[in-house]
Amino acid sequence: MTTDLRPEQAPEVRSERTSGRETSLRGRLGSAFAMFRNRKSITGLTILGFFVLVAILADVLAPYSPTKVDNTARFQPPSAEHWLGTTHLGEDVLSQVIYGTRGIIVVGFLAAILATVIAIVVGVVAGYVRGWRSESLSALTNVFLVIPGLPLIIIVASMFDDPPLVVIAAVLGLTGWAWGARVLRAQTMSLRNRDFVQAARANGEPLRRIIGNEMLPNLMALIAASFVGTVTAAIIGLTTLSYIGVIPVNTYNWGTILNWASAQGAFRQNQWWWFMPPGLCIAAIGVALSLINFGIDEYVNPRLRSAGERARAMKKQGLDVNDPVTVVRTTTSHQENA
Amino acid sequence: MTVLEFDRVTKIYSVRGAGQIKALDDVSFSLTSGRTIGLVGQSGSGKSTIAKILTQLETPTSGEVRLDGEPIPRRGAGLRAYRQKLRMVFQDPFASLNPYHSIRYHLERPLRLHGVVPKAEMDDEVRRLLERVRLQPDAVVDRRPHELSGGQRQRVAIARALASRPSLLVADEPVSMLDVSIRLGVLNLLADLGREEGLGVLYITHDLATARHFSDEILVLNQGRVVESGPADDVILRPQDPYTRALRAASPDPEAHFASLSGSDGGAL
């Protein structure tokens, strides 16, 4: 105990890599998007980006107006003029699918933004405060958790003759935030007792900075995952409602196309060009959003990632992951040494 | 000059169904600037309750805690001044730094909150702080906590505590999460800082050996009561209280172990 090791010589004081490495803005952005920097997320984001571009450029991309009736070309299978064939009124299916992307993207993202904002406010506050305030916010969350979303939307939608997309998005958002809020509340409750939050409090940081600067960055992955999940739920909700025909939306979306195809017996007459494309689009956007979520999962829980990576790395060296880790030493070498 | 004073502090927790638990029972001690008190005791002895009272997570049931002669303020400018004067170093350097913020951010926040230096001198002050805890400013200032080793992180945590120019440092088991090989470095750093800056240090630990090495005085707590106090060597080498003796006997003593191996007798701490 008497040997006096000076701190300067302490082994953990390293002096290598002395150059300042990252400009703080780039570094900050980099770490904010780190959860999307894996193959699954990138694939998902590419597909999603494609649909967003289609929605934005619908006017340029669509060869016809989606409502242009052409009695000379009804129930046409795909051809050079109509790449995805025509409907019972001779409308171009491709144009309908392209314009239909708009409703999907707008409702999906508006609903998810609304739901995420509510989930953050309710969830984080319920997790941070204590006592009756936390309990009442938690009770509110539970109530919204058990409100059946679709029937409620049918009721609200039936109050309008032609419900605008914003209203549908608002209803989908208002019924879809509860899960996100529950998850965020649980995570916030665990974060609030972490030492770095206590340290910030001991520093004298104001409450909004403790929540905004210390806790929110640590919740980003959860928030992103709940956002993506809500987008999926809103898109499925919108297409379902449009398909069963409870919301007569003038602007097309994929669900509306399916509704018309179903009503005109396209399924029975095997007019696949009419119902397959919107169906595949719904599936594709669902896959894209799921891939993004898997990517975030891998980022949050590296164990999911490392299993596959380690297996690949070992395969490269000609090893099998399932080989036993320890090697049992034979007794002969022991005896020789002794 | 007396920095911190505990004046007959008692803390009673009421537990539903289990009645009352006396976490602190009539505890009094005082700490002068530039001195270090080691607060020793096993789990449940009341060490953490003292830390909690100082960080205002708990209030004493009776008695008074005074910092620079003033009772702990609850709010307002007094609270701000209290938080500037008394700073904590937490046990786990892996948890006490926010993984999302750079080292620079961690050190700039207290500088800003307590208005220690004008904005233009912020960068110089951050570097000066890092140098004071014997870190290379260029190597760590723009890094995030996960890029540093445990010892480096604890040094950053100490630098953060020093940033507001406090008069008292409360170190709650500051080395128990660190590698044995670097504990001494961090403890020596705390000791040097205490001497150089006239800081009072309250060193809370269950480790008798480091408490003796590092503190001027030792306070032994048992079940919320101070059972023994005095100069460090006296308390450890010539314990009067049976509890302190038991505590000493329970802690591993390398010399005694070697002595028993070689068959000879003796070899006290």
Contacts between the chains, C-beta under 8 A, distances in Angstrom:
chain1	res1	chain2	res2	distance
A	1	B	209	6.7
A	1	B	213	5.3
A	4	B	188	7.1
A	5	B	184	5.4
A	5	B	185	6.1
A	5	B	188	7.1
A	6	B	188	7.2
A	7	B	134	4.6
A	7	B	185	4.8
A	7	B	186	7.7
A	7	B	188	5.5
A	7	B	189	4.7
A	7	B	192	7.3
A	8	B	134	5.6
A	9	B	185	8.0
A	10	B	134	7.5
A	10	B	151	6.8
A	10	B	182	5.7
A	10	B	184	7.8
A	10	B	185	3.1
A	10	B	186	7.8
A	11	B	181	6.3
A	11	B	182	6.4
A	11	B	185	7.9
A	12	B	149	4.8
A	12	B	150	7.5
A	12	B	151	3.6
A	12	B	152	5.6
A	12	B	182	5.0
A	12	B	185	7.1
A	13	B	134	6.0
A	13	B	135	6.7
A	13	B	136	7.5
A	13	B	151	7.9
A	13	B	152	7.5
A	13	B	185	7.9
A	14	B	136	7.7
A	14	B	139	6.8
A	14	B	149	7.7
A	14	B	152	7.6
A	15	B	136	4.9
A	15	B	139	6.0
A	16	B	139	7.2
A	17	B	139	6.1
A	18	B	136	6.5
A	18	B	138	4.5
A	18	B	139	5.2
A	19	B	138	7.1
A	20	B	138	6.4
A	20	B	141	7.0
A	20	B	142	5.0
A	21	B	142	6.1
A	21	B	143	7.4
A	22	B	142	6.1
A	24	B	102	6.7
A	24	B	104	7.7
A	24	B	142	6.8
A	27	B	102	7.5
A	27	B	142	7.4
A	31	B	100	6.8
A	31	B	144	7.7
A	194	B	95	5.6
A	195	B	90	4.6
A	195	B	91	7.6
A	195	B	92	5.9
A	195	B	95	4.1
A	195	B	96	3.9
A	196	B	95	6.4
A	196	B	96	5.5
A	196	B	97	5.8
A	196	B	98	4.3
A	198	B	55	7.2
A	198	B	57	7.9
A	198	B	90	7.3
A	198	B	96	7.8
A	199	B	88	7.0
A	199	B	90	6.3
A	199	B	96	5.2
A	199	B	97	7.8
A	199	B	157	7.9
A	199	B	160	7.5
A	200	B	98	7.6
A	200	B	109	7.7
A	202	B	55	5.5
A	202	B	83	6.4
A	202	B	87	7.4
A	202	B	88	5.3
A	203	B	83	6.9
A	203	B	109	6.0
A	203	B	110	5.3
A	203	B	113	5.9
A	203	B	160	8.0
A	204	B	79	7.5
A	204	B	80	5.8
A	204	B	83	4.4
A	204	B	84	7.7
A	204	B	113	5.2
A	204	B	114	7.3
A	205	B	109	6.9
A	205	B	113	6.7
A	213	B	101	7.8
A	214	B	98	5.6
A	217	B	98	7.5
A	217	B	100	3.9
A	217	B	101	7.9
A	218	B	98	7.4
A	218	B	99	7.2
A	218	B	100	6.3
